[in-house]
Amino acid sequence: MKLGRYAARTDPGRKRRGNEDSYVSRPPLFAIADGMGGARAGEVASALAAGALEESGAGQGGEAHVVELIQEANRRVHERASTDAETSGMGTTITVALIEDDGSVTVGHVGDSRAYLLRGERLEQLTDDHSLVAELVRRGELSPQAAEVHPQRSVITRALGTDADVDVDAFSVAAEPGDVFLICSDGLSDMVDGEQIEAIMNTHRSDLDAAAKALVQAANRAGGEDNITAILFDLVDGVPSGEPDERTKEIAVALDEEDTLHPEDGVLPPPAAEQVAAPADTMVVGAADLEAAIAAQSPEPPQAGIGRRLLALAVIAALIAVIVALVWWGLAR
């Protein structure tokens, strides 16, 4: 098994003029970082994380190595956030895919950027979102449909840079010939559901650059509320040579240089001044705050409502008693 084609696309979306997503497309290593923070701090955080991966390179292999790469990225973001007041509190998600010499793919993950696998015609989400709504869904306290429109869907429970150490999910996937992997920021997965992503990838399976472009177009047509980044690569039969087959190699293209919207969309680019309210920036809650945040989502216990009603009835009864007493006193005179 070896790397066949690959393609990458990134776009600021329709609501934001800046792009806080960064990506790495350096076979056999691919990664996406989605930054967060005030001003341009999110852009700084994602760039630092991507830079750490590029400098470290693929090197060895295995889950432990991927975790080390992500921990180094976390160290750099945290160090900058701790020493530069302008970037205090910044962070970034990260999702990494490393193609191993045996043809398997090792995935490392922190946050809510995602990794998917298209095998045959079926799409599977490989990563679990580290977010408040995802935790509620896993606990059965929120439906997947409700999670898609939940007002706190941008609250994540893990990110690079917020602490000196970060808990990394890492696992390996035994790949098969023809498998297509997708890693993306939530600017795609929040706007385009799994069925649509699956359909687009199946339609453009023979042209990954067209698939990446179509995914970004779909996210923009759905509203483009956040930055959008997608990386796709496939695996084919053969012995890894260190480089993808030049006959099928796709070059990663930044969408700053190319329009991703069809003319029939009839949608203007974002105004120079933010006339449309952008969605709330991604927030991070720590493990200690997660239970409190989840508890806050629960409906108010009925006892509280009953207590208020009883109090109201008591006040009304007291007023009636006062009125009766006054009338009696007047008649007695």
HELIX and SHEET records of a PDB file:
HELIX    1   1 ALA A   41  SER A   56  1                                  16    
HELIX    2   2 GLU A   63  THR A   83  1                                  21    
HELIX    3   3 ALA A   85  THR A   87  5                                   3    
HELIX    4   4 LEU A  132  ARG A  138  1                                   7    
HELIX    5   5 PRO A  144  VAL A  149  1                                   6    
HELIX    6   6 ASP A  186  SER A  189  1                                   4    
HELIX    7   7 GLY A  194  THR A  203  1                                  10    
HELIX    8   8 LEU A  208  ARG A  221  1                                  14    
HELIX    9   9 LEU A  255  GLU A  257  5                                   3    
HELIX   10  10 PRO A  263  ASP A  265  5                                   3    
HELIX   11  11 ALA A  287  GLN A  297  1                                  11    
HELIX   12  12 PRO A  302  ALA A  332  1                                  31    
SHEET    1   A 6 ARG A 122  GLN A 125  0                                        
SHEET    2   A 6 ARG A 114  ARG A 119 -1                                        
SHEET    3   A 6 VAL A 180  CYS A 184 -1                                        
SHEET    4   A 6 ILE A 228  VAL A 236 -1                                        
SHEET    5   A 6 LYS A   2  ASP A  11 -1                                        
SHEET    6   A 6 VAL A 253  ALA A 254  1                                        
SHEET    1   B 3 ASP A  21  ARG A  26  0                                        
SHEET    2   B 3 LEU A  29  MET A  36 -1                                        
SHEET    3   B 3 GLY A  91  THR A  92 -1                                        
SHEET    1   C 5 ASP A  21  ARG A  26  0                                        
SHEET    2   C 5 LEU A  29  MET A  36 -1                                        
SHEET    3   C 5 ILE A  94  ILE A  99 -1                                        
SHEET    4   C 5 VAL A 105  VAL A 110 -1                                        
SHEET    5   C 5 ASP A 169  VAL A 173 -1                                        
SHEET    1   D 2 VAL A 155  ILE A 156  0                                        
SHEET    2   D 2 MET A 283  VAL A 284  1                                        
END                                                                             
